[in-house]
Amino acid sequence: MRFLVTRPQPDCRRTAEKLRALGHVAEEAPVLKTVEARDAAAIGFEGVSALAFSSRRAVAILSAHSQFDTFRNLPVFTVGDATALACREAGFSQVQSASGNVSALAQLILDKRSGLLSGDVLYPAAEDRAGDLEGLLAAGGVSCRTVVVYRMDAVEHLPVAVVEGLSSHAFDGVLIYSRRTAEAFLALVRSHGLDHILSGLPVYALSRQSAEPISRVSRVRVAAEPNETFLLDLALTQC
């Protein structure tokens, strides 16, 4: 089977390689690219009691910070297991995963707040992000400081081979991981004059939120749970 993977790099390659290892063809077509915030290196860590992460990109940026050794032993809370693994691989020593969404992450932090020192939970995040961790924690009496460390910009064009594949209905499935990715992919398809393929395009989405922008025009199936294992299982059994 032939799949189109649209998530940003390096996650795009990781997913594509998983599919190739299973004997499938996977085309890499990231529709968003990471742009690091100019002031990411100037983050202050005074008065920080813990760190919260909802993406591996934020982990990579923080782990490259010049003061990493001064905060690597702080308690770290992550939205999911993949981000938790990235934290451990980066060198953070106290990592706990919510294994869910931003609401689950907030609840995990609130459940563990008695073990935290006084201070803010620092949340390095994307400019455009799902959920309101800062608001959820504030409602529970925990102070959270959100710091934008990167943004995701849409690419201008799809690769020629991908456009040709879409035109000829060559893909057995398009994998969508976020609402922003869905929006960017839809805009690119339309910019290439491929609106006519959308109604028959088989799309597999990580969550209902990520599916929503494209579900109005394409057949979208949603993973039973918002993680890659469930998404790939869905795509491989439905195709």
PEZI-V663152 format. One record per pair of residues at least 6 apart in sequence whose ideal C-beta (glycine too) atoms are under 8 Angstrom apart, sorted by sequence separation. I is the first residue (numbers start at 0). J is the second residue. D is the distance in Angstrom with one decimal. If there is no record, write none. Layout:
<<I,J,D> <I,J,D>>
This chain:
<<5,11,7.4> <18,24,7.8> <19,25,5.5> <52,58,5.4> <61,67,7.2> <77,83,4.3> <97,103,4.0> <136,142,7.3> <137,143,6.7> <163,169,7.8> <164,170,5.7> <175,181,4.9> <188,194,7.2> <204,210,3.6> <213,219,6.0> <223,229,5.1> <4,11,5.2> <18,25,4.0> <87,94,5.4> <97,104,4.2> <136,143,4.2> <222,229,4.1> <6,14,6.5> <75,83,8.0> <86,94,4.6> <124,132,7.7> <157,165,7.7> <188,196,7.2> <202,210,7.4> <222,230,4.2> <16,25,7.6> <52,61,7.8> <77,86,6.0> <97,106,7.2> <175,184,6.7> <188,197,6.5> <204,213,7.6> <210,219,4.4> <4,14,4.9> <15,25,3.8> <97,107,4.3> <122,132,5.5> <133,143,4.4> <204,214,7.8> <222,232,7.9> <223,233,7.2> <4,15,5.0> <14,25,7.3> <15,26,7.5> <50,61,7.3> <75,86,5.3> <83,94,5.1> <96,107,8.0> <122,133,6.6> <132,143,6.1> <133,144,7.6> <173,184,7.3> <202,213,5.9> <210,221,5.1> <222,233,5.2> <15,27,5.0> <83,95,7.3> <95,107,6.4> <108,120,6.2> <133,145,5.0> <185,197,7.8> <221,233,7.9> <2,15,7.9> <83,96,3.8> <132,145,7.1> <220,233,5.9> <4,18,7.4> <82,96,7.2> <207,221,5.5> <220,234,7.9> <12,27,6.1> <202,217,4.9> <204,219,5.4> <206,221,6.5> <2,18,5.6> <11,27,4.9> <75,91,4.7> <80,96,5.0> <95,111,7.0> <120,136,6.3> <197,213,7.8> <201,217,7.9> <202,218,6.5> <203,219,7.5> <204,220,7.2> <205,221,7.8> <206,222,7.0> <11,28,7.7> <77,94,6.6> <79,96,6.1> <200,217,4.6> <201,218,5.9> <202,219,4.5> <203,220,5.4> <204,221,5.1> <205,222,5.6> <220,237,6.0> <11,29,4.7> <73,91,7.8> <75,93,6.0> <76,94,7.9> <77,95,7.3> <78,96,7.7> <79,97,7.0> <80,98,5.7> <198,216,6.6> <200,218,7.0> <202,220,7.3> <203,221,7.9> <204,222,7.0> <8,27,7.7> <42,61,7.8> <71,90,5.3> <72,91,8.0> <74,93,4.8> <75,94,4.6> <76,95,5.5> <77,96,4.9> <78,97,5.6> <79,98,6.1> <197,216,4.4> <198,217,6.8> <199,218,7.4> <201,220,7.9> <203,222,7.3> <206,225,4.3> <50,70,7.0> <71,91,5.6> <72,92,5.1> <73,93,7.1> <75,95,7.2> <76,96,7.8> <77,97,6.7> <79,99,7.1> <197,217,5.0> <198,218,7.8> <205,225,5.3> <2,23,6.1> <4,25,5.6> <8,29,5.2> <39,60,5.4> <71,92,6.3> <72,93,6.7> <74,95,7.4> <76,97,6.8> <78,99,6.9> <120,141,6.2> <122,143,5.6> <124,145,5.8> <126,147,4.9> <205,226,7.6> <1,23,7.0> <2,24,7.0> <3,25,7.9> <4,26,6.9> <7,29,4.8> <42,64,6.8> <44,66,6.2> <78,100,6.6> <120,142,7.0> <121,143,7.9> <122,144,6.7> <124,146,7.2> <125,147,7.0> <205,227,7.4> <0,23,4.9> <1,24,4.3> <2,25,5.0> <3,26,5.1> <4,27,5.7> <5,28,5.6> <6,29,6.5> <7,30,7.9> <33,56,5.6> <47,70,6.7> <50,73,5.6> <52,75,6.8> <67,90,7.3> <78,101,6.2> <119,142,4.8> <120,143,4.5> <121,144,5.5> <122,145,4.6> <123,146,5.3> <124,147,6.4> <125,148,7.7> <126,149,7.2> <127,150,6.7> <165,188,6.8> <181,204,7.0> <0,24,7.1> <1,25,7.7> <2,26,7.1> <4,28,6.9> <5,29,6.8> <7,31,4.7> <8,32,7.7> <40,64,6.6> <49,73,5.7> <50,74,7.4> <51,75,7.7> <52,76,7.5> <53,77,7.4> <54,78,7.8> <58,82,6.4> <118,142,7.6> <119,143,6.4> <120,144,7.2> <122,146,6.9> <124,148,6.9> <125,149,5.7> <126,150,3.8> <127,151,6.6> <1,26,7.1> <3,28,5.8> <5,30,4.9> <6,31,7.8> <7,32,6.3> <8,33,7.8> <35,60,6.1> <39,64,7.8> <40,65,6.7> <44,69,6.3> <48,73,7.2> <49,74,4.3> <50,75,4.8> <51,76,4.9> <52,77,4.8> <53,78,4.2> <78,103,7.2> <119,144,4.5> <121,146,6.5> <123,148,4.5> <125,150,6.2> <126,151,7.7> <205,230,5.3> <7,33,5.9> <44,70,5.0> <47,73,6.6> <48,74,7.5> <49,75,6.9> <50,76,7.2> <51,77,7.5> <52,78,7.0> <55,81,6.6> <59,85,7.3> <78,104,4.6> <104,130,8.0> <125,151,6.2> <165,191,7.8> <204,230,7.6> <49,76,6.4> <55,82,5.4> <58,85,4.6> <62,89,3.7> <77,104,7.1> <105,132,5.6> <109,136,6.9> <112,139,7.6> <166,193,6.4> <173,200,6.2> <175,202,5.9> <185,212,5.9> <203,230,6.0> <54,82,6.4> <58,86,5.5> <61,89,7.8> <62,90,6.5> <76,104,6.1> <101,129,6.1> <102,130,6.6> <104,132,6.3> <108,136,6.2> <112,140,7.8> <151,179,5.9> <165,193,5.6> <168,196,6.7> <173,201,6.8> <175,203,6.9> <176,204,7.9> <177,205,7.1> <181,209,5.6> <185,213,5.2> <53,82,6.9> <62,91,7.8> <100,129,7.5> <101,130,2.8> <112,141,5.5> <154,183,7.5> <162,191,5.3> <172,201,5.1> <173,202,4.9> <174,203,5.5> <175,204,4.5> <176,205,4.8> <180,209,6.9> <181,210,6.9> <184,213,7.0> <52,82,5.2> <55,85,4.3> <59,89,7.3> <100,130,6.5> <101,131,7.3> <105,135,3.6> <109,139,4.3> <153,183,4.3> <157,187,5.1> <166,196,6.8> <170,200,7.6> <171,201,6.5> <172,202,7.3> <173,203,7.1> <175,205,6.7> <178,208,5.3> <181,211,7.3> <182,212,4.8> <203,233,5.7> <58,89,5.7> <76,107,5.6> <101,132,5.3> <105,136,5.5> <156,187,7.2> <157,188,7.7> <162,193,7.2> <165,196,5.6> <168,199,6.6> <170,201,7.3> <172,203,5.3> <178,209,5.1> <181,212,4.2> <185,216,7.3> <203,234,4.4> <76,108,5.2> <109,141,6.2> <177,209,5.0> <181,213,4.7> <102,135,6.5> <108,141,6.3> <153,186,6.8> <154,187,7.3> <176,209,6.3> <178,211,6.6> <52,86,6.4> <101,135,7.2> <105,139,7.1> <153,187,7.5> <156,190,7.8> <157,191,6.2> <175,209,5.4> <178,212,6.1> <203,237,7.4> <76,111,7.4> <156,191,7.6> <165,200,7.6> <175,210,6.8> <201,237,7.8> <74,111,7.3> <201,238,7.2> <175,213,6.8> <74,114,7.4> <50,91,7.6> <74,115,6.3> <76,120,7.7> <175,219,7.7> <10,55,7.2> <53,101,6.1> <129,177,7.6> <7,56,7.8> <129,178,7.1> <53,104,6.6> <176,227,8.0> <127,179,6.1> <51,104,6.3> <176,230,7.8> <174,230,6.7> <51,108,6.5> <49,108,7.1> <174,234,6.6> <61,123,5.3> <172,234,4.7> <60,123,6.7> <172,237,7.7> <49,115,5.4> <57,123,4.3> <172,238,5.5> <48,115,4.6> <57,124,5.9> <171,238,4.5> <48,116,4.7> <57,125,7.2> <48,117,6.4> <49,118,7.9> <51,120,5.4> <53,122,7.8> <56,125,7.3> <48,118,3.5> <50,120,7.2> <51,121,7.2> <52,122,7.8> <54,124,7.1> <47,118,5.5> <48,119,6.5> <49,120,4.9> <50,121,5.3> <51,122,4.5> <52,123,6.8> <53,124,6.2> <54,125,6.4> <46,118,4.6> <47,119,5.7> <48,120,6.4> <49,121,7.3> <50,122,7.7> <46,119,5.9> <47,120,7.6> <50,123,7.3> <47,121,4.6> <53,128,6.7> <53,129,7.8> <44,121,7.1> <53,130,7.5> <42,121,7.6> <53,132,7.2> <129,208,6.6> <42,123,7.1> <51,132,6.2> <39,123,7.8> <61,148,7.2> <60,148,4.8> <60,149,6.2> <36,126,7.6> <57,148,5.5> <51,143,7.2> <57,149,6.9> <56,149,5.7> <47,144,7.7> <42,146,5.5> <42,148,7.4> <39,146,8.0> <39,148,4.3> <39,149,7.1> <36,147,5.5> <36,148,5.3> <35,148,6.8> <36,149,5.8> <35,149,5.0> <36,150,6.9> <34,149,6.3> <33,149,5.4> <34,150,5.2> <33,150,7.9> <34,151,7.4> <33,151,6.2> <34,152,5.4> <32,151,7.0> <31,151,4.2> <32,152,5.5> <31,152,6.7> <32,153,8.0> <31,153,6.0> <32,154,5.9> <30,153,6.4> <31,154,7.0> <30,154,5.8> <29,154,6.7> <100,225,6.5> <99,225,7.7> <30,157,7.6> <28,157,5.7> <28,158,5.9> <26,158,7.7> <28,161,4.7> <26,160,6.9> <26,161,5.7> <26,164,6.6> <7,151,6.5> <26,170,7.6> <81,226,7.8> <80,226,7.6> <81,227,7.4> <79,226,6.7> <31,179,6.2> <31,180,6.1> <30,180,5.8> <31,183,5.5> <30,183,4.1> <30,184,4.8> <30,187,5.9> <3,161,6.5> <14,174,6.8> <3,164,7.2> <3,165,7.7> <1,164,7.3> <10,176,7.6> <3,170,4.9> <1,169,5.9> <2,170,6.6> <5,173,6.6> <6,174,7.3> <1,170,5.5> <2,171,6.4> <3,172,7.3> <5,174,6.4> <1,171,5.4> <2,172,5.0> <3,173,4.6> <4,174,5.1> <5,175,6.1> <6,176,4.4> <0,171,4.2> <2,173,7.4> <3,174,6.9> <5,176,7.4> <6,177,7.4> <0,172,7.1> <2,174,6.1> <7,180,7.8> <6,180,6.0> <5,180,5.4> <5,183,7.9> <5,184,5.1> <23,235,7.9> <14,227,6.8> <18,231,7.3> <17,231,6.8> <21,235,7.4> <14,231,7.9> <2,234,6.8> <0,235,7.5> <0,238,5.0>>
